[in-house]
């Protein structure tokens, strides 16, 4: 299902989009640019709510601090 979204952009931006991707293609072009960012953010949020995973990640990262402190300078 698609939804209509009205956005305002600078006239020069619109002209650039129009000349670059063509009439009727701007929505698809913008969606393809934005889609990965939306789903990546959702995945990060989901991972952050996984308490077991976050606990393991914290334990792992804190163990690395100890490794670095033992390295010769």
PyMOL Python script that loads the backbone (N, CA, C, O; Angstrom):
from pymol import cmd

cmd.read_pdbstr("""\
ATOM      1  N   UNK A   1       0.846  -1.175   0.000  1.00  0.00           N
ATOM      2  CA  UNK A   1       0.000   0.000   0.000  1.00  0.00           C
ATOM      3  C   UNK A   1       0.890   1.235   0.000  1.00  0.00           C
ATOM      4  O   UNK A   1       1.850   1.314   0.766  1.00  0.00           O
ATOM      5  N   UNK A   2       0.582   2.165  -0.828  1.00  0.00           N
ATOM      6  CA  UNK A   2       1.333   3.404  -0.891  1.00  0.00           C
ATOM      7  C   UNK A   2       0.551   4.538  -0.257  1.00  0.00           C
ATOM      8  O   UNK A   2      -0.680   4.542  -0.263  1.00  0.00           O
ATOM      9  N   UNK A   3       1.266   5.482   0.281  1.00  0.00           N
ATOM     10  CA  UNK A   3       0.691   6.685   0.869  1.00  0.00           C
ATOM     11  C   UNK A   3       1.263   7.889   0.133  1.00  0.00           C
ATOM     12  O   UNK A   3       2.388   7.850  -0.365  1.00  0.00           O
ATOM     13  N   UNK A   4       0.488   8.939   0.070  1.00  0.00           N
ATOM     14  CA  UNK A   4       0.943  10.177  -0.555  1.00  0.00           C
ATOM     15  C   UNK A   4       1.575  11.062   0.502  1.00  0.00           C
ATOM     16  O   UNK A   4       1.047  11.213   1.604  1.00  0.00           O
ATOM     17  N   UNK A   5       2.709  11.641   0.155  1.00  0.00           N
ATOM     18  CA  UNK A   5       3.437  12.509   1.059  1.00  0.00           C
ATOM     19  C   UNK A   5       3.753  13.798   0.307  1.00  0.00           C
ATOM     20  O   UNK A   5       4.397  13.774  -0.742  1.00  0.00           O
ATOM     21  N   UNK A   6       3.306  14.893   0.838  1.00  0.00           N
ATOM     22  CA  UNK A   6       3.601  16.185   0.230  1.00  0.00           C
ATOM     23  C   UNK A   6       4.796  16.795   0.957  1.00  0.00           C
ATOM     24  O   UNK A   6       4.770  16.962   2.176  1.00  0.00           O
ATOM     25  N   UNK A   7       5.824  17.121   0.215  1.00  0.00           N
ATOM     26  CA  UNK A   7       6.995  17.756   0.809  1.00  0.00           C
ATOM     27  C   UNK A   7       7.321  19.026   0.020  1.00  0.00           C
ATOM     28  O   UNK A   7       6.958  19.166  -1.148  1.00  0.00           O
ATOM     29  N   UNK A   8       8.004  19.932   0.684  1.00  0.00           N
ATOM     30  CA  UNK A   8       8.431  21.157   0.022  1.00  0.00           C
ATOM     31  C   UNK A   8       9.941  21.108  -0.135  1.00  0.00           C
ATOM     32  O   UNK A   8      10.667  20.812   0.814  1.00  0.00           O
ATOM     33  N   UNK A   9      10.400  21.399  -1.332  1.00  0.00           N
ATOM     34  CA  UNK A   9      11.826  21.483  -1.595  1.00  0.00           C
ATOM     35  C   UNK A   9      12.105  22.765  -2.356  1.00  0.00           C
ATOM     36  O   UNK A   9      11.216  23.331  -2.992  1.00  0.00           O
ATOM     37  N   UNK A  10      13.321  23.206  -2.286  1.00  0.00           N
ATOM     38  CA  UNK A  10      13.745  24.376  -3.022  1.00  0.00           C
ATOM     39  C   UNK A  10      13.527  24.141  -4.525  1.00  0.00           C
ATOM     40  O   UNK A  10      13.665  23.021  -5.016  1.00  0.00           O
ATOM     41  N   UNK A  11      13.194  25.192  -5.225  1.00  0.00           N
ATOM     42  CA  UNK A  11      12.916  25.102  -6.660  1.00  0.00           C
ATOM     43  C   UNK A  11      14.095  24.490  -7.421  1.00  0.00           C
ATOM     44  O   UNK A  11      13.899  23.689  -8.334  1.00  0.00           O
ATOM     45  N   UNK A  12      15.298  24.864  -7.050  1.00  0.00           N
ATOM     46  CA  UNK A  12      16.500  24.330  -7.718  1.00  0.00           C
ATOM     47  C   UNK A  12      16.644  22.827  -7.460  1.00  0.00           C
ATOM     48  O   UNK A  12      17.063  22.080  -8.344  1.00  0.00           O
ATOM     49  N   UNK A  13      16.301  22.396  -6.264  1.00  0.00           N
ATOM     50  CA  UNK A  13      16.351  20.966  -5.941  1.00  0.00           C
ATOM     51  C   UNK A  13      15.345  20.212  -6.813  1.00  0.00           C
ATOM     52  O   UNK A  13      15.662  19.170  -7.386  1.00  0.00           O
ATOM     53  N   UNK A  14      14.143  20.751  -6.902  1.00  0.00           N
ATOM     54  CA  UNK A  14      13.122  20.114  -7.731  1.00  0.00           C
ATOM     55  C   UNK A  14      13.572  20.035  -9.194  1.00  0.00           C
ATOM     56  O   UNK A  14      13.441  18.995  -9.840  1.00  0.00           O
ATOM     57  N   UNK A  15      14.095  21.133  -9.694  1.00  0.00           N
ATOM     58  CA  UNK A  15      14.554  21.146 -11.086  1.00  0.00           C
ATOM     59  C   UNK A  15      15.661  20.124 -11.305  1.00  0.00           C
ATOM     60  O   UNK A  15      15.697  19.450 -12.335  1.00  0.00           O
ATOM     61  N   UNK A  16      16.565  20.010 -10.334  1.00  0.00           N
ATOM     62  CA  UNK A  16      17.634  19.019 -10.426  1.00  0.00           C
ATOM     63  C   UNK A  16      17.094  17.600 -10.428  1.00  0.00           C
ATOM     64  O   UNK A  16      17.526  16.764 -11.222  1.00  0.00           O
ATOM     65  N   UNK A  17      16.146  17.329  -9.534  1.00  0.00           N
ATOM     66  CA  UNK A  17      15.522  15.996  -9.505  1.00  0.00           C
ATOM     67  C   UNK A  17      14.817  15.706 -10.814  1.00  0.00           C
ATOM     68  O   UNK A  17      14.955  14.622 -11.382  1.00  0.00           O
ATOM     69  N   UNK A  18      14.067  16.672 -11.283  1.00  0.00           N
ATOM     70  CA  UNK A  18      13.297  16.509 -12.514  1.00  0.00           C
ATOM     71  C   UNK A  18      14.217  16.214 -13.696  1.00  0.00           C
ATOM     72  O   UNK A  18      13.932  15.335 -14.509  1.00  0.00           O
ATOM     73  N   UNK A  19      15.324  16.955 -13.785  1.00  0.00           N
ATOM     74  CA  UNK A  19      16.231  16.746 -14.915  1.00  0.00           C
ATOM     75  C   UNK A  19      17.032  15.456 -14.765  1.00  0.00           C
ATOM     76  O   UNK A  19      17.400  14.833 -15.761  1.00  0.00           O
ATOM     77  N   UNK A  20      17.304  15.056 -13.529  1.00  0.00           N
ATOM     78  CA  UNK A  20      18.119  13.867 -13.303  1.00  0.00           C
ATOM     79  C   UNK A  20      17.325  12.570 -13.441  1.00  0.00           C
ATOM     80  O   UNK A  20      17.785  11.632 -14.091  1.00  0.00           O
ATOM     81  N   UNK A  21      16.133  12.508 -12.834  1.00  0.00           N
ATOM     82  CA  UNK A  21      15.388  11.242 -12.821  1.00  0.00           C
ATOM     83  C   UNK A  21      14.152  11.270 -13.701  1.00  0.00           C
ATOM     84  O   UNK A  21      13.627  10.214 -14.054  1.00  0.00           O
ATOM     85  N   UNK A  22      13.681  12.436 -14.058  1.00  0.00           N
ATOM     86  CA  UNK A  22      12.552  12.537 -14.980  1.00  0.00           C
ATOM     87  C   UNK A  22      11.199  12.582 -14.284  1.00  0.00           C
ATOM     88  O   UNK A  22      11.046  12.220 -13.118  1.00  0.00           O
ATOM     89  N   UNK A  23      10.244  13.038 -15.050  1.00  0.00           N
ATOM     90  CA  UNK A  23       8.871  13.160 -14.564  1.00  0.00           C
ATOM     91  C   UNK A  23       8.320  11.782 -14.189  1.00  0.00           C
ATOM     92  O   UNK A  23       8.522  10.799 -14.902  1.00  0.00           O
ATOM     93  N   UNK A  24       7.637  11.738 -13.080  1.00  0.00           N
ATOM     94  CA  UNK A  24       7.012  10.487 -12.651  1.00  0.00           C
ATOM     95  C   UNK A  24       7.954   9.520 -11.955  1.00  0.00           C
ATOM     96  O   UNK A  24       7.530   8.450 -11.518  1.00  0.00           O
ATOM     97  N   UNK A  25       9.220   9.879 -11.848  1.00  0.00           N
ATOM     98  CA  UNK A  25      10.201   8.989 -11.230  1.00  0.00           C
ATOM     99  C   UNK A  25      10.755   9.530  -9.915  1.00  0.00           C
ATOM    100  O   UNK A  25      11.501   8.836  -9.224  1.00  0.00           O
ATOM    101  N   UNK A  26      10.396  10.759  -9.567  1.00  0.00           N
ATOM    102  CA  UNK A  26      10.965  11.399  -8.379  1.00  0.00           C
ATOM    103  C   UNK A  26      10.586  10.641  -7.107  1.00  0.00           C
ATOM    104  O   UNK A  26      11.441  10.415  -6.251  1.00  0.00           O
ATOM    105  N   UNK A  27       9.340  10.254  -6.973  1.00  0.00           N
ATOM    106  CA  UNK A  27       8.913   9.529  -5.762  1.00  0.00           C
ATOM    107  C   UNK A  27       9.698   8.243  -5.585  1.00  0.00           C
ATOM    108  O   UNK A  27      10.171   7.949  -4.487  1.00  0.00           O
ATOM    109  N   UNK A  28       9.838   7.482  -6.643  1.00  0.00           N
ATOM    110  CA  UNK A  28      10.567   6.209  -6.567  1.00  0.00           C
ATOM    111  C   UNK A  28      12.033   6.454  -6.231  1.00  0.00           C
ATOM    112  O   UNK A  28      12.621   5.720  -5.436  1.00  0.00           O
ATOM    113  N   UNK A  29      12.622   7.479  -6.830  1.00  0.00           N
ATOM    114  CA  UNK A  29      14.015   7.821  -6.574  1.00  0.00           C
ATOM    115  C   UNK A  29      14.226   8.152  -5.095  1.00  0.00           C
ATOM    116  O   UNK A  29      15.157   7.650  -4.465  1.00  0.00           O
ATOM    117  N   UNK A  30      13.358   8.997  -4.554  1.00  0.00           N
ATOM    118  CA  UNK A  30      13.474   9.392  -3.141  1.00  0.00           C
ATOM    119  C   UNK A  30      13.244   8.188  -2.232  1.00  0.00           C
ATOM    120  O   UNK A  30      13.959   8.016  -1.245  1.00  0.00           O
ATOM    121  N   UNK A  31      12.264   7.361  -2.550  1.00  0.00           N
ATOM    122  CA  UNK A  31      11.994   6.177  -1.724  1.00  0.00           C
ATOM    123  C   UNK A  31      13.196   5.245  -1.695  1.00  0.00           C
ATOM    124  O   UNK A  31      13.542   4.716  -0.639  1.00  0.00           O
ATOM    125  N   UNK A  32      13.832   5.039  -2.837  1.00  0.00           N
ATOM    126  CA  UNK A  32      14.999   4.156  -2.886  1.00  0.00           C
ATOM    127  C   UNK A  32      16.166   4.717  -2.076  1.00  0.00           C
ATOM    128  O   UNK A  32      16.959   3.956  -1.521  1.00  0.00           O
ATOM    129  N   UNK A  33      16.274   6.045  -2.006  1.00  0.00           N
ATOM    130  CA  UNK A  33      17.323   6.658  -1.189  1.00  0.00           C
ATOM    131  C   UNK A  33      17.038   6.520   0.301  1.00  0.00           C
ATOM    132  O   UNK A  33      17.947   6.264   1.090  1.00  0.00           O
ATOM    133  N   UNK A  34      15.797   6.688   0.680  1.00  0.00           N
ATOM    134  CA  UNK A  34      15.424   6.734   2.093  1.00  0.00           C
ATOM    135  C   UNK A  34      15.209   5.355   2.705  1.00  0.00           C
ATOM    136  O   UNK A  34      15.536   5.136   3.872  1.00  0.00           O
ATOM    137  N   UNK A  35      14.666   4.429   1.931  1.00  0.00           N
ATOM    138  CA  UNK A  35      14.301   3.103   2.454  1.00  0.00           C
ATOM    139  C   UNK A  35      15.391   2.441   3.294  1.00  0.00           C
ATOM    140  O   UNK A  35      15.095   2.002   4.405  1.00  0.00           O
ATOM    141  N   UNK A  36      16.631   2.347   2.826  1.00  0.00           N
ATOM    142  CA  UNK A  36      17.646   1.672   3.648  1.00  0.00           C
ATOM    143  C   UNK A  36      17.855   2.336   5.008  1.00  0.00           C
ATOM    144  O   UNK A  36      18.101   1.648   5.998  1.00  0.00           O
ATOM    145  N   UNK A  37      17.760   3.646   5.066  1.00  0.00           N
ATOM    146  CA  UNK A  37      17.964   4.361   6.331  1.00  0.00           C
ATOM    147  C   UNK A  37      16.851   4.056   7.330  1.00  0.00           C
ATOM    148  O   UNK A  37      17.107   3.925   8.527  1.00  0.00           O
ATOM    149  N   UNK A  38      15.640   3.944   6.848  1.00  0.00           N
ATOM    150  CA  UNK A  38      14.506   3.641   7.719  1.00  0.00           C
ATOM    151  C   UNK A  38      14.656   2.252   8.328  1.00  0.00           C
ATOM    152  O   UNK A  38      14.478   2.075   9.533  1.00  0.00           O
ATOM    153  N   UNK A  39      14.982   1.278   7.503  1.00  0.00           N
ATOM    154  CA  UNK A  39      15.058  -0.090   8.001  1.00  0.00           C
ATOM    155  C   UNK A  39      16.303  -0.335   8.828  1.00  0.00           C
ATOM    156  O   UNK A  39      16.280  -1.167   9.735  1.00  0.00           O
ATOM    157  N   UNK A  40      17.388   0.364   8.541  1.00  0.00           N
ATOM    158  CA  UNK A  40      18.587   0.236   9.356  1.00  0.00           C
ATOM    159  C   UNK A  40      18.318   0.791  10.753  1.00  0.00           C
ATOM    160  O   UNK A  40      18.701   0.174  11.747  1.00  0.00           O
ATOM    161  N   UNK A  41      17.665   1.946  10.836  1.00  0.00           N
ATOM    162  CA  UNK A  41      17.347   2.534  12.138  1.00  0.00           C
ATOM    163  C   UNK A  41      16.442   1.605  12.943  1.00  0.00           C
ATOM    164  O   UNK A  41      16.636   1.442  14.147  1.00  0.00           O
ATOM    165  N   UNK A  42      15.461   1.000  12.290  1.00  0.00           N
ATOM    166  CA  UNK A  42      14.553   0.079  12.981  1.00  0.00           C
ATOM    167  C   UNK A  42      15.329  -1.127  13.505  1.00  0.00           C
ATOM    168  O   UNK A  42      15.064  -1.599  14.610  1.00  0.00           O
ATOM    169  N   UNK A  43      16.275  -1.624  12.727  1.00  0.00           N
ATOM    170  CA  UNK A  43      17.077  -2.770  13.158  1.00  0.00           C
ATOM    171  C   UNK A  43      17.942  -2.402  14.362  1.00  0.00           C
ATOM    172  O   UNK A  43      18.073  -3.198  15.292  1.00  0.00           O
ATOM    173  N   UNK A  44      18.536  -1.201  14.355  1.00  0.00           N
ATOM    174  CA  UNK A  44      19.331  -0.756  15.495  1.00  0.00           C
ATOM    175  C   UNK A  44      18.479  -0.646  16.751  1.00  0.00           C
ATOM    176  O   UNK A  44      18.902  -1.044  17.837  1.00  0.00           O
ATOM    177  N   UNK A  45      17.274  -0.103  16.595  1.00  0.00           N
ATOM    178  CA  UNK A  45      16.377   0.016  17.751  1.00  0.00           C
ATOM    179  C   UNK A  45      16.038  -1.367  18.303  1.00  0.00           C
ATOM    180  O   UNK A  45      16.037  -1.578  19.515  1.00  0.00           O
ATOM    181  N   UNK A  46      15.751  -2.305  17.403  1.00  0.00           N
ATOM    182  CA  UNK A  46      15.397  -3.656  17.829  1.00  0.00           C
ATOM    183  C   UNK A  46      16.584  -4.304  18.554  1.00  0.00           C
ATOM    184  O   UNK A  46      16.395  -4.963  19.577  1.00  0.00           O
ATOM    185  N   UNK A  47      17.795  -4.124  18.039  1.00  0.00           N
ATOM    186  CA  UNK A  47      18.966  -4.702  18.698  1.00  0.00           C
ATOM    187  C   UNK A  47      19.179  -4.077  20.073  1.00  0.00           C
ATOM    188  O   UNK A  47      19.553  -4.771  21.019  1.00  0.00           O
ATOM    189  N   UNK A  48      18.945  -2.787  20.187  1.00  0.00           N
ATOM    190  CA  UNK A  48      19.143  -2.107  21.471  1.00  0.00           C
ATOM    191  C   UNK A  48      18.178  -2.601  22.533  1.00  0.00           C
ATOM    192  O   UNK A  48      18.491  -2.548  23.723  1.00  0.00           O
ATOM    193  N   UNK A  49      17.024  -3.076  22.131  1.00  0.00           N
ATOM    194  CA  UNK A  49      16.042  -3.589  23.086  1.00  0.00           C
ATOM    195  C   UNK A  49      16.309  -5.043  23.476  1.00  0.00           C
ATOM    196  O   UNK A  49      15.647  -5.571  24.370  1.00  0.00           O
ATOM    197  N   UNK A  50      17.266  -5.692  22.821  1.00  0.00           N
ATOM    198  CA  UNK A  50      17.634  -7.063  23.142  1.00  0.00           C
ATOM    199  C   UNK A  50      18.629  -7.016  24.302  1.00  0.00           C
ATOM    200  O   UNK A  50      19.828  -6.833  24.091  1.00  0.00           O
ATOM    201  N   UNK A  51      18.130  -7.183  25.513  1.00  0.00           N
ATOM    202  CA  UNK A  51      18.951  -7.004  26.710  1.00  0.00           C
ATOM    203  C   UNK A  51      20.092  -8.013  26.804  1.00  0.00           C
ATOM    204  O   UNK A  51      21.182  -7.671  27.263  1.00  0.00           O
ATOM    205  N   UNK A  52      19.854  -9.239  26.378  1.00  0.00           N
ATOM    206  CA  UNK A  52      20.915 -10.253  26.425  1.00  0.00           C
ATOM    207  C   UNK A  52      22.036  -9.862  25.477  1.00  0.00           C
ATOM    208  O   UNK A  52      23.212  -9.902  25.839  1.00  0.00           O
ATOM    209  N   UNK A  53      21.664  -9.485  24.265  1.00  0.00           N
ATOM    210  CA  UNK A  53      22.662  -9.086  23.271  1.00  0.00           C
ATOM    211  C   UNK A  53      23.443  -7.861  23.745  1.00  0.00           C
ATOM    212  O   UNK A  53      24.666  -7.820  23.615  1.00  0.00           O
ATOM    213  N   UNK A  54      22.754  -6.874  24.289  1.00  0.00           N
ATOM    214  CA  UNK A  54      23.416  -5.663  24.769  1.00  0.00           C
ATOM    215  C   UNK A  54      24.368  -5.986  25.924  1.00  0.00           C
ATOM    216  O   UNK A  54      25.460  -5.424  26.007  1.00  0.00           O
ATOM    217  N   UNK A  55      23.957  -6.879  26.801  1.00  0.00           N
ATOM    218  CA  UNK A  55      24.812  -7.274  27.915  1.00  0.00           C
ATOM    219  C   UNK A  55      26.078  -7.961  27.399  1.00  0.00           C
ATOM    220  O   UNK A  55      27.177  -7.682  27.878  1.00  0.00           O
ATOM    221  N   UNK A  56      25.924  -8.853  26.429  1.00  0.00           N
ATOM    222  CA  UNK A  56      27.073  -9.540  25.840  1.00  0.00           C
ATOM    223  C   UNK A  56      27.988  -8.547  25.118  1.00  0.00           C
ATOM    224  O   UNK A  56      29.211  -8.653  25.202  1.00  0.00           O
ATOM    225  N   UNK A  57      27.390  -7.577  24.406  1.00  0.00           N
ATOM    226  CA  UNK A  57      28.183  -6.575  23.694  1.00  0.00           C
ATOM    227  C   UNK A  57      28.970  -5.713  24.674  1.00  0.00           C
ATOM    228  O   UNK A  57      30.130  -5.391  24.418  1.00  0.00           O
ATOM    229  N   UNK A  58      28.360  -5.339  25.780  1.00  0.00           N
ATOM    230  CA  UNK A  58      29.042  -4.539  26.798  1.00  0.00           C
ATOM    231  C   UNK A  58      30.201  -5.327  27.401  1.00  0.00           C
ATOM    232  O   UNK A  58      31.300  -4.800  27.573  1.00  0.00           O
ATOM    233  N   UNK A  59      29.942  -6.589  27.717  1.00  0.00           N
ATOM    234  CA  UNK A  59      30.990  -7.439  28.285  1.00  0.00           C
ATOM    235  C   UNK A  59      32.162  -7.564  27.307  1.00  0.00           C
ATOM    236  O   UNK A  59      33.321  -7.480  27.713  1.00  0.00           O
ATOM    237  N   UNK A  60      31.866  -7.762  26.038  1.00  0.00           N
ATOM    238  CA  UNK A  60      32.894  -7.893  25.013  1.00  0.00           C
ATOM    239  C   UNK A  60      33.700  -6.600  24.880  1.00  0.00           C
ATOM    240  O   UNK A  60      34.929  -6.634  24.837  1.00  0.00           O
ATOM    241  N   UNK A  61      33.005  -5.459  24.816  1.00  0.00           N
ATOM    242  CA  UNK A  61      33.707  -4.189  24.624  1.00  0.00           C
ATOM    243  C   UNK A  61      34.555  -3.831  25.845  1.00  0.00           C
ATOM    244  O   UNK A  61      35.632  -3.254  25.697  1.00  0.00           O
ATOM    245  N   UNK A  62      34.085  -4.164  27.040  1.00  0.00           N
ATOM    246  CA  UNK A  62      34.862  -3.875  28.236  1.00  0.00           C
ATOM    247  C   UNK A  62      36.096  -4.771  28.314  1.00  0.00           C
ATOM    248  O   UNK A  62      37.121  -4.364  28.861  1.00  0.00           O
ATOM    249  N   UNK A  63      36.007  -5.972  27.778  1.00  0.00           N
ATOM    250  CA  UNK A  63      37.170  -6.856  27.737  1.00  0.00           C
ATOM    251  C   UNK A  63      38.235  -6.282  26.807  1.00  0.00           C
ATOM    252  O   UNK A  63      39.428  -6.468  27.046  1.00  0.00           O
ATOM    253  N   UNK A  64      37.824  -5.599  25.768  1.00  0.00           N
ATOM    254  CA  UNK A  64      38.792  -4.986  24.845  1.00  0.00           C
ATOM    255  C   UNK A  64      39.586  -3.880  25.523  1.00  0.00           C
ATOM    256  O   UNK A  64      40.760  -3.681  25.210  1.00  0.00           O
ATOM    257  N   UNK A  65      38.970  -3.168  26.435  1.00  0.00           N
ATOM    258  CA  UNK A  65      39.657  -2.083  27.140  1.00  0.00           C
ATOM    259  C   UNK A  65      40.851  -2.649  27.902  1.00  0.00           C
ATOM    260  O   UNK A  65      41.927  -2.051  27.930  1.00  0.00           O
ATOM    261  N   UNK A  66      40.646  -3.801  28.515  1.00  0.00           N
ATOM    262  CA  UNK A  66      41.742  -4.443  29.227  1.00  0.00           C
ATOM    263  C   UNK A  66      42.866  -4.849  28.289  1.00  0.00           C
ATOM    264  O   UNK A  66      44.037  -4.751  28.655  1.00  0.00           O
ATOM    265  N   UNK A  67      42.533  -5.304  27.086  1.00  0.00           N
ATOM    266  CA  UNK A  67      43.546  -5.683  26.110  1.00  0.00           C
ATOM    267  C   UNK A  67      44.397  -4.483  25.703  1.00  0.00           C
ATOM    268  O   UNK A  67      45.615  -4.597  25.569  1.00  0.00           O
ATOM    269  N   UNK A  68      43.764  -3.357  25.511  1.00  0.00           N
ATOM    270  CA  UNK A  68      44.475  -2.156  25.061  1.00  0.00           C
ATOM    271  C   UNK A  68      45.403  -1.648  26.159  1.00  0.00           C
ATOM    272  O   UNK A  68      46.515  -1.201  25.874  1.00  0.00           O
ATOM    273  N   UNK A  69      44.958  -1.713  27.405  1.00  0.00           N
ATOM    274  CA  UNK A  69      45.783  -1.173  28.496  1.00  0.00           C
ATOM    275  C   UNK A  69      47.058  -1.990  28.696  1.00  0.00           C
ATOM    276  O   UNK A  69      48.016  -1.483  29.281  1.00  0.00           O
ATOM    277  N   UNK A  70      47.098  -3.234  28.229  1.00  0.00           N
ATOM    278  CA  UNK A  70      48.293  -4.079  28.397  1.00  0.00           C
ATOM    279  C   UNK A  70      49.277  -3.947  27.239  1.00  0.00           C
ATOM    280  O   UNK A  70      50.368  -4.516  27.291  1.00  0.00           O
ATOM    281  N   UNK A  71      48.911  -3.208  26.197  1.00  0.00           N
ATOM    282  CA  UNK A  71      49.803  -3.067  25.050  1.00  0.00           C
ATOM    283  C   UNK A  71      50.963  -2.134  25.389  1.00  0.00           C
ATOM    284  O   UNK A  71      50.779  -1.127  26.072  1.00  0.00           O
ATOM    285  N   UNK A  72      52.173  -2.481  24.902  1.00  0.00           N
ATOM    286  CA  UNK A  72      53.305  -1.585  25.142  1.00  0.00           C
ATOM    287  C   UNK A  72      53.148  -0.279  24.360  1.00  0.00           C
ATOM    288  O   UNK A  72      52.556  -0.256  23.281  1.00  0.00           O
ATOM    289  N   UNK A  73      53.672   0.777  24.907  1.00  0.00           N
ATOM    290  CA  UNK A  73      53.592   2.077  24.234  1.00  0.00           C
ATOM    291  C   UNK A  73      54.832   2.359  23.452  1.00  0.00           C
ATOM    292  O   UNK A  73      54.938   3.410  22.821  1.00  0.00           O
TER     293      UNK A  73
END
""", "prot")
cmd.dss("prot")
cmd.show_as("cartoon", "prot")
cmd.util.cbc("prot")
cmd.orient("prot")
